[in-house]
Amino acid sequence: MATTSPPDTAPGRPGGERDAAGLGRGRAAAFVTPALLLITGFLVFPALWTLYLGLTNYQLTGLAAADPELVGLDNFERALDDDGFANSLGLTLQFVIGSAVIGQAGLGFLIAWVLRDRRGAGRRLIEAMVLLAWILPSSVIAFLWIALLDRDDGTLNALLNTPGTAWLLEHPMLTIIVFNIWRGTAFSMMLYAAALGNVPPSHLETARLAGASSWQQLRDVVFPRIRGHVLTNLLLISLWTFNDFTPFLLTSGGPEDRTEIMPVFVYKTAVFGGELGFGAAISVLMLLINLVIAVIYARLLRQRKDAV
């Protein structure tokens, strides 16, 4: 028995072409072209230019600055054998796991969970304080933290009664981890607050009446419903933190390179060292590491969708 398939065209649209928006190819192209030009100019071209520089011996000064030569993959091989690169990669992973994956995600969820049923001025005040840390310029925040952690007249030493403690020198990695947690928790808090709003209160009430503890309610009722939000949040804050340059304003990568995370390592190599080609090669490796992180989270998100 012959069947009749639905028409493949929008009503009144000649030429037999799919056109769900009803714009036509010409108008659709006109809308998309500015975005494609911006993406090409500010994303694709810089990425390709960085890749090209990574294949040269381009220097900030000297003969190689005027006439750079192609060196193939030498810069990439040198980076992979460089102790400074391995050190910065290890420090960056510590920074990402400590401040983003554990710190921002954990504290953001805790604040959202505690405030989920709260109303009034107290909730608005807490949210405003958390958001303020996120929206202030990085230079202003760095200045405030330098004043807070000052060895002689710092506010933290006065509060803890620990005069003479040089936090930026004695505990540099811990300091920038706490700094980044304080600065970036707002995004996780807002995302989790929106996600928790989708959890039906009746489900939590049912679990509570069944005798489930708070942890069991989180594990069996809340987390399965917000798993997609959790993975999305971890993806974004991991990538943002991996490429964050703000700690340089506090420690400049020191003391003794103990906070020289990868963005700082690239900056010092390219600008202070004048090795633009080598710095570009390290940047390309950073891009590849970011892609690996994104692929891992994307696969986890896809597994969740398949499970649903």
Summary of the structure (lengths in Angstrom):
residues: 308
radius of gyration: 25.4
end to end distance: 36.3
largest distance: 90.3
contacts: 877
relative contact order: 0.12
helix: 72%
strand: 1%
